Amino acid sequence: MDFRLTDEEEAFQSAVRKFGDKVLRPNERRIDTEGRIPDDVLAEMAHLGLLAMPVPTEYGGMGASATLTELAAEEIGRGDFSMATAVFFLLEAGWGYVLATHGTEEAKREVLPPVCAGKAFLGVATTEPTGGSDLASMRTSSRRADGGFVLRGEKAFVSGVEEAKRLGGGHLTLSRAGEGGFRFMYVPTASAGITTQKFDNMGRMGISTGALTYQDVSVPSKYLVGTDGRGLDLAMEGFSVARTFVSAACIGAAERALETGMAYIRERQVFGQPLGKFEGIQFELVDLWTQVEAVKWQCRRAAWLLDTYTLKGDDSHRSEVNRAVASVKLTAPQISFECVKRVMMWFGAAGYTKDVGLELGFRGIMSYLVGAEGGLNIMRIILGRELLGKEFVPYK
Ligand SMILES: Cc1cc2nc3c(=O)[nH]c(=O)nc-3n(C[C@H](O)[C@H](O)[C@H](O)COP(=O)(O)OP(=O)(O)OC[C@H]3O[C@@H](n4cnc5c(N)ncnc54)[C@H](O)[C@@H]3O)c2cc1C
């Protein structure tokens, strides 16, 4: 067991931290108020190889390991506290990986290079207006037609709908394929028959969430991802990867909150001494830091498991991977939100202002508590199934 990062990993981590400090922090308020990540920020991310990192170099990516991508996600969550950039980053990393691994050669050559260059968006569309947790009950369906498929239905709460319209691109879309199977297809947002709607979210304003309605949308067969009928498995594989990066971004945001809090309680004088000298505050800091540290290593281990098994196409440790990913996606958003909430309270009234900026993280991290990339109870259901067996979990 060796917990040290390699020289290459350390160098990359510090380059991304520098990008977070120099580019993301000065832009995070603007990202939140203008409701988009500026093109020059995306261009810089592309320049550093941060878009769809795991995609192989021949398709424009850097062929990064999950471990390296996890380290970058931590830094991006620390840099843009609103989480918008982290969401953009991890969607492209997770679903770029799925397309690069399971997509057709034609689709990979067409779709991935612009995504890696920051000139197109790639996301995922599984959730429907009737629910996102119970994927097996989805209604959107597709049928075979000349040269491909015809898609009909509706997706909701999908990240990046506006970005895919503005930049180009689309979403890996899950649909019912008949006879109990599911189909996973890349669907460009500009396809004829698609209408979109934008939702008015409370946070992470720099990346949109919206609905996609498909009215008999023709999807060419080159956009089928993986084996027809096995789409749900591929979506789950993508969720394992993306949830690890979600957790990493939450950990980065938690560390940013604690750093902000520590600087403040060293300086703020109350009752004639720094706030940090009161054990009531100091012990709270220590408890939070200890939990963040534990979750960080849990997350890095999840990334290591992905590298060791999943990304090598080895499904032999699926249960171990599921346990590692679900447990970190269960804990990281909660401890991250708790850090932000506690630090806001250390700041007193100032913590409630936009000047201090903690509310950016408060609003952004909340998305991962309500459900983005799977609700907390869904992580508990996965863990219950892995620990006790399928017969103890009455869901598919
Ligand atoms: C900001 C944001 C961005 C998102 N981006 C995307 C995206 O890009 N693509 C996409 O497809 N989806 C996206 N989603 C949707 C997300 O995947 C869903 O929110 C999630 O799957 C939960 O589905 P739901 O919101 O319909 O809640 P429901 O499925 O209705 O569940 C409601 C609540 O009940 C809990 N719950 C569900 N079942 C059980 C149970 N059996 N026992 C106990 N509790 C249960 C859930 O955890 C949740 O807290 C996004 C969501 C948000 C908030």
The ligand as a MOL file (V3000), in Angstrom:
LIG
                    3D

  0  0  0     0  0            999 V3000
M  V30 BEGIN CTAB
M  V30 COUNTS 53 58 0 0 0
M  V30 BEGIN ATOM
M  V30 1 C -28.7980 20.2180 -10.3730 0
M  V30 2 C -29.1790 18.8770 -10.9020 0
M  V30 3 C -28.5850 18.4100 -12.0740 0
M  V30 4 C -28.9700 17.1740 -12.6110 0
M  V30 5 N -28.3960 16.7510 -13.7850 0
M  V30 6 C -28.8430 15.6150 -14.3690 0
M  V30 7 C -28.3400 15.1920 -15.6430 0
M  V30 8 O -27.4130 15.7900 -16.2060 0
M  V30 9 N -28.8880 14.1060 -16.2290 0
M  V30 10 C -29.8990 13.4030 -15.6440 0
M  V30 11 O -30.3580 12.4410 -16.2280 0
M  V30 12 N -30.3770 13.7640 -14.4320 0
M  V30 13 C -29.8840 14.8440 -13.7890 0
M  V30 14 N -30.3820 15.2300 -12.5660 0
M  V30 15 C -31.4660 14.4670 -11.9790 0
M  V30 16 C -30.9850 13.4970 -10.9100 0
M  V30 17 O -30.3820 12.3860 -11.4870 0
M  V30 18 C -32.2380 13.1300 -10.1100 0
M  V30 19 O -32.5640 14.2600 -9.3030 0
M  V30 20 C -32.0590 11.9200 -9.2280 0
M  V30 21 O -31.8610 10.7680 -9.9750 0
M  V30 22 C -33.3030 11.7370 -8.3240 0
M  V30 23 O -34.4590 11.7000 -9.1100 0
M  V30 24 P -35.6940 12.6940 -8.7810 0
M  V30 25 O -35.1510 14.0670 -8.6240 0
M  V30 26 O -36.7200 12.4530 -9.8070 0
M  V30 27 O -36.1920 12.2350 -7.3620 0
M  V30 28 P -37.0890 10.9550 -7.0410 0
M  V30 29 O -36.6040 9.7820 -7.8000 0
M  V30 30 O -38.5030 11.3380 -7.1690 0
M  V30 31 O -36.7190 10.7660 -5.4860 0
M  V30 32 C -37.0790 11.7800 -4.5360 0
M  V30 33 C -36.2910 11.5630 -3.2560 0
M  V30 34 O -36.6310 10.2990 -2.7170 0
M  V30 35 C -35.4690 9.5160 -2.5110 0
M  V30 36 N -35.8200 8.1290 -2.8330 0
M  V30 37 C -36.0870 7.6090 -4.0450 0
M  V30 38 N -36.3650 6.3150 -3.9370 0
M  V30 39 C -36.3020 6.0100 -2.6190 0
M  V30 40 C -36.4910 4.8220 -1.8570 0
M  V30 41 N -36.8080 3.6710 -2.4610 0
M  V30 42 N -36.3550 4.8620 -0.5180 0
M  V30 43 C -36.0520 6.0270 0.1010 0
M  V30 44 N -35.8410 7.1810 -0.5490 0
M  V30 45 C -35.9640 7.1660 -1.8980 0
M  V30 46 C -34.4220 10.0790 -3.4740 0
M  V30 47 O -33.0940 9.8410 -2.9960 0
M  V30 48 C -34.7710 11.5580 -3.4650 0
M  V30 49 O -34.1650 12.1890 -2.3680 0
M  V30 50 C -29.9560 16.4120 -11.9640 0
M  V30 51 C -30.5130 16.8630 -10.7690 0
M  V30 52 C -30.1290 18.0800 -10.2290 0
M  V30 53 C -30.7190 18.5280 -8.9330 0
M  V30 END ATOM
M  V30 BEGIN BOND
M  V30 1 1 1 2
M  V30 2 1 2 3
M  V30 3 2 2 52
M  V30 4 2 3 4
M  V30 5 1 4 5
M  V30 6 1 4 50
M  V30 7 2 5 6
M  V30 8 1 6 7
M  V30 9 1 6 13
M  V30 10 2 7 8
M  V30 11 1 7 9
M  V30 12 1 9 10
M  V30 13 2 10 11
M  V30 14 1 10 12
M  V30 15 2 12 13
M  V30 16 1 13 14
M  V30 17 1 14 15
M  V30 18 1 14 50
M  V30 19 1 15 16
M  V30 20 1 16 17
M  V30 21 1 16 18
M  V30 22 1 18 19
M  V30 23 1 18 20
M  V30 24 1 20 21
M  V30 25 1 20 22
M  V30 26 1 22 23
M  V30 27 1 23 24
M  V30 28 2 24 25
M  V30 29 1 24 26
M  V30 30 1 24 27
M  V30 31 1 27 28
M  V30 32 2 28 29
M  V30 33 1 28 30
M  V30 34 1 28 31
M  V30 35 1 31 32
M  V30 36 1 32 33
M  V30 37 1 33 34
M  V30 38 1 33 48
M  V30 39 1 34 35
M  V30 40 1 35 36
M  V30 41 1 35 46
M  V30 42 1 36 37
M  V30 43 1 36 45
M  V30 44 2 37 38
M  V30 45 1 38 39
M  V30 46 1 39 40
M  V30 47 2 39 45
M  V30 48 1 40 41
M  V30 49 2 40 42
M  V30 50 1 42 43
M  V30 51 2 43 44
M  V30 52 1 44 45
M  V30 53 1 46 47
M  V30 54 1 46 48
M  V30 55 1 48 49
M  V30 56 2 50 51
M  V30 57 1 51 52
M  V30 58 1 52 53
M  V30 END BOND
M  V30 END CTAB
M  END
